[in-house]
Every structure is written in structure tokens, then in C-alpha cells.
């Protein structure tokens, strides 16, 4: 499964029937494969949205900021409006 997760995350266009056959051979049923795909896709989507929006990434820096906010030692982090927009098309 971890090889499949890596492939779906890094090169989703390369996923093919052989990948699903390998998962079935390893004991995964259709429901399990579907649920894994849903979770993998959701975390890839949310990570890309987080990166594209300028929000802080999960990790020690975010945890330290939250701790400081809780005890009143720092200003809350705000969305960085000065980050260049990645939108294109009408209205951008």
C-alpha cells in the first residue's frame, strides 16, 4: 500500500490497473482500495490548498505560534494578503 500511496501522490497519472491488481493480491478489497484512495486524495488536496494559500504548514512552527497565542505572547498569524495570487482567468 505504501508504494501505491507514493505513486498516487507523486505521479497520479501513472496509476494503472496493475497497481490495483497488486493491492488486491495483497489482500485489499474494493471498499478498502476506495477508502484508501479517498483518504490519500483528501490529504493531497488539503496539503496543496494549504501550500497554495500561504497558510503555515503543520509542524513545530505552527505549534509554537499556537502556544504563544494561547498565553498572549504573540499576535495571531493572519492570512498573508501580500502573497501573489496564483489565480488566472477572468477576475484575476
Beta strands, then each sheet from edge to edge (+ up, - down):
end
